[in-house]
Amino acid sequence: MIRALSSVSLCVLVGTFAACAPEGRSESLGSSEAALADVTQTAVKRQSIGNCWLYATASWAESLHKSATGTELNSSESYWSYWHWFDQITEGWSTKIETGGSFDVAAGLIDTYGVMAEGDFIEEESDVEMSARQHAALDAINLSLSTGVLKTEDARRDRALVRAELDRAWSLSTAVVAQLDDAFGADVSRTLKRDARIGGTSIKAASALATRLLDPETKAPVDKTLADALGESSGNSWWSRREGPLAWKKVNYPTGDSRRRDLLGRVQRALHDKQPVILSFFVDFNALDGQGRFFAPPATPGRQGGHMVVMDDYEISNVPGFGTLRAGVVEERPEALSAALASEATIDFIRVKNSWGANRPDRQFVVPGYHDLYMNYLNGPIKQCSQTPEGNTDTSNCWDDTPLNDVVLPAGY
């Protein structure tokens, strides 16, 4: 899972959690250009708090939906954040909101509460790149937890009270509050797993959202739903593995050159088939150069944390008979794509769609909103360091780490 930093644009990986955080504002939305892999993408957004895992999951779901319908769904990461916080508070996880999570946690939220479009949840943010409401809501609810209405355990066990405080913190309109009441009850006595009433609301169950998936055996396109892509949880915890004939699943990055090349080959095949593979990695900002590349492990550790993104493309060298296949150039020769899977072929970098905004004077991109993650960096090792109480990197307490953590692959890959 992914756990959050303070106010810097990344996610902090602690155990199985990833946590992402914010940077400044940009208003325009970016999109991908032509690519070797040619994955369908939607507009680039910009996180304002530590929830990159929700932005990556949204990008993944939107890509699958767009492949099926040709239309762009602007799903609300704010809606999922609202419910993530509700569950944390009422289940007694902590007295301060943890903004981090994982693909499996996001899948559980969608199972339970469904999907809303951004404009249906917060109308004022229907077409902005970065949500100001998320940051304001986080400050407001943490204040309530520390010194306000929700400071006691009894208050946090009162589900109706927690809902009311979240409604206030998020400045939800009376119309949206009424929809949540109708669907789930003021005390959330109903969910999509038990008797929710979403008819007449803007809330969509995953089973109502069209996606184009691939048959695990034949790789032929099949028109299914987001529920099929999510599968079902294999256990009772939010982070339990997803199961199902078409369910996407997390795969940890292994040790050993041969095993790593085997996994990267699976990733390549999914990208060749235009699948939006999710990737989690550890960020050290001292490795980010002026061209938007994480090129190599930095000489000195800098600001650090975990992050989750969606793959878009890659560049590969030493392809038998073809040399180098460039990122940004659509490769339509089947024999070249097949040769790229050879064990001796070497992936140079993976291009990813990020959640750090698009057109920004303070950030360089290889394509607006996209970064290149070089395998020299992803394989590491880099120095991962502990943090001081102030949230700074403690360079006196570091250890070797492999930045690439895991990927989420479609069934059959």
N, C-alpha and C positions, 0 to 999 in steps of 0.2 A: 504494500500500500504506500501512499505518498503523503508525507507530513509537511506542514507549512513552515516557512521562514517568517521573518518580519515583513518588511515592505520592499522586497526585491523580487524580480521576476524569475522565480524558479520554484521547484518543489524540493522539499527536503526529504530524502529517503531515510527512514528510521525503521529498522526491522522490515516489515512487509508494507509499510505505509509510504506514500509519496506525498509531499506537500509543496505546492507551488506558491509563488507570490508575485506581486505587482510591479509594474513600472509606470511611466507617465501616459498621457492620453494622446490618442490619435483617432481621427474621425473617419477616415476612408477605409473601405474594406478591400482586402487584396484577394487575388485568386492565383491559381497555379498556371504555369505555362506548359508547353509541350514537354514531354519527358520520355526517356527510354521505356519506362514502365507504364506511363500514361494512366495513372490512377485518377479516378473522378474525385474532385475536391470541391468543397464549398468555401464561402468567404472566410478569410482569416479574422479571428477575434483577438482581444487582448484582455487577459485576466487582470483583475485588480486585487485579488487576494490569493491565498494558497490553494487553489482548486484546479490546477492544470489537468488533473485526472478526469474531471468532469468535462473540460474543454476538449480533451483528446477523445473521450467517449462520445461526445456530441459530434465531433468531426467524423468519427467512424460511422456513427448511425446515419448522419446526414449524407455521407458518401454512398452508403448502401441504398438509402432511400432515393437519392438523385439518380443512381444507376437504373432504378426500377421505373421511375416516374418522369425523369427529366426536369423535375422541379426542385427548388432549393428550400429545404426546411431549416428555419432558424430556431432551433430548439433552445429552451431556456435553461442555461446552467444555474441561473438564480433560483428557479423553481426546485431543482434538485438540491441545491445548497440549503434552501429553506427546510426541506425534509431531512436532510442529513443532520442538520442542527437539532431539529425536533427529536430525532431518535437518540442523539447523543445526550440531550438534556434529560429526557424522560427515562432513559435507561441507566442514568447515573454514571456515565463514562467519566465525566470530569466537571469541574466548575469553570472551565474556560473552553471555548469552542476550539476544536481541532479541525482545521480546514482540509487536512490531508485525507487521502483515500486511495482507491485502486479501481481497476476495471471491474473487478468482481463486486466491490462495494457499489459502484455506479449501476451495475446490472441489477443488484438487489433493490436499489432505490427505484429503478424503472419498473421492476416487477411489482413493487408495492404501491407506487404512487403515479406511475405513468409518465407521460410527456406533455408539456405545454409549450406552445410557441412563445418566444420572448415577448412579443407584443401583447399576447394574451395575459401574461403574468404581470409584466410591468410595461404598460403601454408607452411610457415616455422613453423606454430604452429599446424600442422595436427595431431600430436601424442604426444604433451606435456601436462602435467597435469595442468600447470598454465600458463596463457597468460601474457607475459611481454608487449605485444603490447597494451593491454587495459590500463595499467597504464601509459605508455608513451603517448598514445593518449589523455588520460584525462588531463594530465599536459599540453600538447600542445594546446588543444582546449580551456582550461580555460585561458591560456596565451593570446590566440587570442581574447577571449571575453573581457579580462580586459584591455589589452594595445595594441592589435594587429589589424589585419584586421577586426575583427568582433566587435570592441569596440563600434560602433555606432548603433543606432536603424535602420538606413537606410541600413547599411551593413547586419544586421541580418534579414531584410526583403527580401534581395536578395537571393532567394533560390538557384540559380546557384552558387553564391559566397559561401554560406554556404556549399553546397555540395563539392566544390573545397577545402575549408579549412578542411573539414572532411577527404577528400581523402588524403590530405597532412598530417594531424595529425595522421591518421592511417597507413601512409606509404603504401597505397594500390598500388598494381602493376598496370601497364597500362592496362593489360588484364582484371583485375577485375573492374577497373574504366569503361572500355568500356562495360562490361556486365551491370553495373548499369545504364550507359547512355542508352544502348539499351532497357533495361527493363522499366525504369522509366523516362528517359529524364534527361539531365544535370540539369534541374531546377525542377525535380520531378513533372512534369506536369501530370504524369500518376502514378497510383498505381494498385495493384491487385483489387481494388474496382472500378477502372475506366481505362480500356484500357491498362493496362500494357502489355508489349510484352516480355514474358519470354522464348519463344521458342528460342532454340539455346544458352541459358544461363544455368548456374548451379543453378539457383534459382528455387525452387519448391513451388508451391502453396500447402496449407494445404490439399486441395482436391486431391492432387496427392500422398500423403503419407499414406500408408496402416496402419491401426490400428486394433486391436482386442478389441472390446467393449462388453458389456453385455446388452442383452435385459432388459429394466427396469422392465418388468413384469415377464418374465420367468427366467431371469438370464442366459439364454443360450448364448454362445458366438456368436457374429455376426461380420463378417469382414466388416469394414467400413473404414473411412478415418479420419485423424486428424481434418479435418473441422467439421466432425460430433461430435467429442469429444469436440471441442471448442464451437460449437453452434454459435449463432450470438449475438452481443451486443443488449441489450434491450433499449439503449438510444444513445445519441450523444457523450457522454464522454467516455474517455478511460476506466474508472473504472466502467462503467455500468455493471449490472448483465448480465451474459450469459444466453441465452434462446435457447431451441431446444429439440427435443425428446430424444437425447442422450448426451446433453450438461452436462459437469461437472460444479458444482456450489459451491460457497463459503458458508459455514455455520458458523456463529459466535458461539463461546463457550458460553453457557448460564450460568446463575446463578442458584443456587439450586442443591442439590445433585441428586434429582430424574431426573431433566431435563438433567443434565450432564451425568448421567448414560445412559439415553436414547440415547443421541448423541454418546457416546462412543460405545454403542451397534451397531449403524449404521456403525461406523468406523470399528468395529470388523467384521461385515458381509462383508464389502467391502474387508478387508484384507484377510478374509477366501477365498474370490473369487479372490485373487491374484491381487487386484487393487492397483495401486500406489498412495495412498492418500497423498495429500499435507498438510503440517502442518505449521502454523506460530506461533512463540512463542517469548517471551522476554527473552533475555539472560542476566544473570549476571555471569561473569566469575569466581567470587569467589565461585560459586556453583559447578564448574566443578572440579571433584576430579581426582586423579592420575590414575584411572581406566577408564577414559573416560565417566563418568556418571555425569549428572546433578541430584544430589541425593536429595537435600533439599534446602530450602531457606537459603542463607548464613547469618551468624550473622552480618556481616558488608557488605554494598554494595560495589561492585567492578566495573570494567569496564563493561558497559552495552550497550544494543542495541537490536533491533528486528532482527529476522532471519526467513528464510523460508527453509524448508527441505522436503524430501519425506519419508513417513513411509515405513518401511521394515518388521517389526515384532513386537511382544509384548509378555509380560509374565503376567500371570494372576493366582491369588490364590483364594482359597475358592470356587473352581468350584464344584458344587454338584456331588458327586460320583466319582470325579477325583482328587480333591485336587489342586495341582499346575500344570499348563501346562507351560513348560519352553520355553523361547525364544531359537532359534537356533536348535530346534528339530521339524522336520516336523510332524505335527499332521494330521493323515489320518483317524481317527475315527470320523465319522459324529456325533455320539452321544456325543463325548467329545466337539466338536466344538459347538454343539447346547447347551450343558450345560454351556459352557463358556459365553453364552449370558444372563444367569440368573442374576437377579438384585442383588443377594447377592454376586456374583463373583466380585472380586476386581482386576482391572488392576494394576500391580505393576509398570511397565514401558513400554514405547513405544520405540522401536529401530528405528533409523532414518538414512537414507543415507544423508551425509552432503556434503558441498562444501568447506571443509577445507583441502583437500588433503587426502592421504592415509598413506604412510609409512614415518613418520616424527619423528625425534629424540626429537623434542620439544613438541610433542602432543601425549597424550595417547588415544587409541581407544579401544572399546570393541571388535570390528572387524575392520581391517584397513579401515578408512574412515567413520565409523559408530559410533554413540553415543547413549547412553541410557538416555531417558528423564523420570525420575521417576514422578509418579503422585503427590507425596509429593511436588515436585518442581513445576510442571505444574499448580497445583491447588493453590499454594501459601498460603497466600499472600507473596510477596516479596516487598522490598522497591525499587520502581522506583524513580530515582533521576534526577533532571535537570543537565545540563552540563554547565561547565564554558566556557567562551569564548575560552579557549585553548582546549576545547574538553574533559576535565576531568570530572569525576563524582563529583557533588557537594553534598556531604553527609549532608549538612545543609538544603537542600530543597528536601525532599523526600515524597512520598505518597505510600499507599498500592496499589498493582497491582496484578492481576491474570496473570501469565506468558503465559498460553495457550490462544491464541487469536482467531484462526479460523482454519477450515479445508476445503479442497476442495474435494467434494465427487462426485462419478459418478451418473448419472441419475438412479433413482429407489432406492437409499439408503438414 
